[in-house]
């Protein structure tokens, strides 16, 4: 009975040490990632851009990719030539 109790306690102790080591490794990795963010290693987020609707097909696209002709917004030159639907 004594040997069985010894092995049970030993297994529990090993599992506990492994759990503590995993938590310490996760905390260290999170600290390193936080340090990179503070030093500017990650790129800044892209600014939000308004979406516009094509007068021909109705697709929504970013304003920077749209064409503006005759006061209307188009997704391509082909749709600008075809006109509004």
C-alpha positions as CSV (number, residue, x, y, z in Angstrom):
1,X,0.0,0.0,0.0
2,X,2.9,2.3,0.8
3,X,4.4,1.9,-2.7
4,X,1.1,2.6,-4.4
5,X,0.7,5.8,-2.4
6,X,4.3,6.9,-3.2
7,X,3.7,6.5,-6.9
8,X,0.4,8.3,-6.8
9,X,2.0,11.2,-5.0
10,X,5.0,11.2,-7.4
11,X,2.7,11.3,-10.5
12,X,0.7,14.2,-9.0
13,X,3.9,16.1,-8.2
14,X,5.2,15.6,-11.8
15,X,1.9,16.8,-13.3
16,X,1.9,19.8,-11.0
17,X,5.5,20.8,-12.0
18,X,4.6,20.4,-15.7
19,X,1.6,22.6,-15.3
20,X,3.5,25.3,-13.5
21,X,6.3,25.2,-16.2
22,X,3.7,25.5,-19.0
23,X,2.2,28.5,-17.4
24,X,5.6,30.2,-16.9
25,X,6.5,29.5,-20.6
26,X,3.1,31.0,-21.7
27,X,3.6,34.1,-19.5
28,X,7.1,34.6,-20.8
29,X,6.0,34.3,-24.5
30,X,3.2,36.8,-23.9
31,X,5.7,39.2,-22.3
32,X,8.0,38.9,-25.3
33,X,5.1,39.6,-27.7
34,X,4.0,42.6,-25.6
35,X,7.5,43.9,-25.8
36,X,7.6,43.7,-29.5
37,X,4.4,45.7,-29.7
38,X,5.8,48.4,-27.5
39,X,9.0,48.6,-29.6
40,X,6.9,49.0,-32.8
41,X,7.7,45.6,-34.4
42,X,4.1,45.1,-35.5
43,X,2.8,47.2,-38.4
44,X,0.2,49.9,-37.5
45,X,-3.4,49.0,-38.3
46,X,-4.8,50.1,-41.6
47,X,-7.1,53.2,-41.4
48,X,-10.7,52.5,-42.1
49,X,-11.9,53.5,-45.6
50,X,-15.4,54.3,-46.7
51,X,-17.1,51.9,-49.2
52,X,-18.9,53.1,-52.3
53,X,-21.4,51.4,-54.6
54,X,-20.9,51.0,-58.4
55,X,-23.7,52.8,-60.4
56,X,-23.8,49.9,-62.9
57,X,-23.5,46.6,-61.0
58,X,-24.1,47.7,-57.4
59,X,-20.9,46.1,-56.0
60,X,-19.4,47.8,-53.0
61,X,-15.7,48.7,-53.1
62,X,-13.2,50.9,-51.3
63,X,-13.3,54.5,-52.3
64,X,-9.6,54.5,-53.3
65,X,-10.3,51.7,-55.9
66,X,-13.4,53.3,-57.4
67,X,-13.6,55.5,-60.6
68,X,-15.5,58.8,-60.4
69,X,-16.8,60.0,-63.8
70,X,-19.7,62.4,-64.5
71,X,-20.5,62.6,-60.8
72,X,-21.1,58.8,-60.6
73,X,-19.0,56.0,-59.1
74,X,-17.9,53.0,-61.1
75,X,-16.0,49.8,-60.2
76,X,-14.3,49.7,-63.7
77,X,-13.8,51.6,-66.9
78,X,-16.0,49.1,-68.7
79,X,-18.9,49.8,-66.4
80,X,-18.4,53.5,-66.7
81,X,-18.6,53.1,-70.5
82,X,-21.8,51.0,-70.2
83,X,-23.5,53.6,-68.0
84,X,-25.9,53.1,-65.1
85,X,-28.1,50.0,-65.0
